[in-house]
Amino acid sequence: MRGKRGAAPVLEETVKFVPHAIIAIAAAMVLVGLINIYFIVKQTIEERDFAQIVRELRDLRPDEAFAIPATALRSPKVEDTKGLVVRLFKEKDPQAPKNCLGKPCICGYTGSDELLKCEVLRLRPCKTPLAGCARAPCIKSSQTVTIEKDKQVLLCRKCPGELRIGTLPANQEVQQTVCPI
């Protein structure tokens, strides 16, 4: 029978270990935070805005319209400078960058027409496929939008699968279920 002698060293070692574990966890959290800050800061304003537009487009439900307010985007066209340019490419568009792999995609360009990034669009399919489209999402014709000051970016997803992108005046209200473009 061991009794208290065997339990005491185990308890003592556990008590000594707890502060070290807390310090190690705190140090790991600080390190992860610094790494995240480094990578977020490394992104340009245009890259952040493009990522936000892609995120909002992927979150669209069928038959939904969403406007990103002008104040939420930080890369608008101001006077002579061009802002972020966003293009939706339809499936097998010959003008689409190679990154699109012949699939529907969205690409962001700087004002100097330098390609920032392309994302192949993967969305939840609609219940019934759109006529003339092999798969969802469907982009009937390629579309280009320049992010401008005092304009909001409008994203629309019409079922059975069509996507649209455009701009509207900053003060125009958008109903979530109506696509005005």
N, C-alpha and C positions, 0 to 999 in steps of 0.2 A: 504494500500500500504506500503510495507516494505521498499523499496528503498535500500539505501546503508548500513543502520544499520544491516540488516540481512545478507548481503553478506560479510561484513568485518570480523565477527568472524569465518565464515567458511573458508575464504581465509587465515586468520591468523593461524588457526588450521592446515590447509593443509601445509602451509609453515613450521610450527614447526615439522610436522610429517615426511616430506621428508628426512631430514638428518638421523633420527632414522631408517627409512626403508632402506636407503643405507647402514648404518652400520650393520644392521641385515643381509642383503643379503651378504655383504662381509664376515661377520663372518661365515655364513652358507657355503659359497664357500670354505673358508679356512678349515673348519671342514671336508667337503667332500673330499678335497684334501688330508688331513692327513690320513683319513680312507683308501683311495685308496692306498696311499704309504705304509701304514701298511700291507695291504693284499698283495700287490705286493711283498714286501720284504719278507713276510712269505713264499712265494713260493720258492721251491728249483730250482736250475738251470734245473734239469731234468724235473720238472713239467712245467716250462716255455717253454722248447723245445718241450715237448709233446703237449702242448696247441697250439703251433705254427704249428706243423705238422697236428694236427686235423683241425685247422682253414683252412690251405691251402688245405687239402683233401676235406673239405666241399665246398670250393670255386671252385673246379674243374668243368669245364663244360664237357659235353659228348665229347669224342674223343679228350681229352686234356692231355698233359703231362706237369708236372711242376717240376723243380729241386730247392730244397732249398739249397743254397750254404753252403759249409762247414763253412764259416766264420759267417753265420747267426745263427748257432747252437753253444751253449756254453757247451754242455756236451759230447764231443767226447771221445771215448776210447783212452787213452793215455798210451802207453807202457803196463804195467801189469794191470792197472785198466780197468774195463769194464765201458763203457759209458751207455747211455740210450739205452734200447732195446725196439723196437716197434714191436708189432705183430698184424697182421690182422687175425681175426678169421672168418671162413665161417659160414653160418647159421647152427644152430644145431650141432656145433663142440663139441664133448664130452670133449675136453681139454680146452675149453673156460671157463673163470671164470663165476661164477653165475651172476655177474653184467650184462653180455651180454644178459641174458634172452632168449637164443636160437636164437638171431638175429645176423646179421653180425655186428661185432664191431671191434674197434681198442683199444689196451691196451698198456700202457707204463709200463716198469719195470726198476728198478735200476739195476746196474751192478751185484748186489748180488741176482738177481731174485726176489726182493721184488716188489709186485704189487703197482704201483703208482696210476693208475686210468684207468678205461675203459669207453669208450664212444660208445653207440649204434650208428651206422651210419645211418643217415637219409639224403638222397640226393634226388635231383629232379630226377624223373624217366626218362628214355629214352623213345623215342617214341614207340619203339618195344621192348618187353621184351626178354632177353637172354634165349635161349633154355636151359632147365635144371635148371633154377633159378625161384623160386616162386615169388620173388620181387626184386626190385633194392634197394640197390646196391648188386651186385653179387660178391662174392669172391669164385672162383672155388676151390682154395686150400689155407689153412692157410699159412701165410708167416711171417717170422721173419727177422728183420733187426737190426743190432747193429750200432749205430751212431759212426763213426770212424773219427779220425783226417784225414784231406785231402780227405774226401769223401763227396759228396753231396747226399742228400736224394732225390730220384726220386719218384714222385707220378704219377700214370697213371690212367685214367678212359677211358676205351674203351666202346663204345656203341656197343651193347645194354646193358651196365651196369657193365661190369667187372672192378674191381679195382685191382691195383697192386702197390706194394711198393718195392723199392730196393735201392742200392747205386751205384754210379758211381764215377770214379776219379774226383777230383775237377776241373781239367782243361778241361774235356769233355763237349762240347757244346750239348745242348738239344734243338731239335726243338719242338715247342709247340704242334704240331699235330702228332708227331711220338713217340711211346713208345719203347725204346730200350731194355726193360727188359721183 
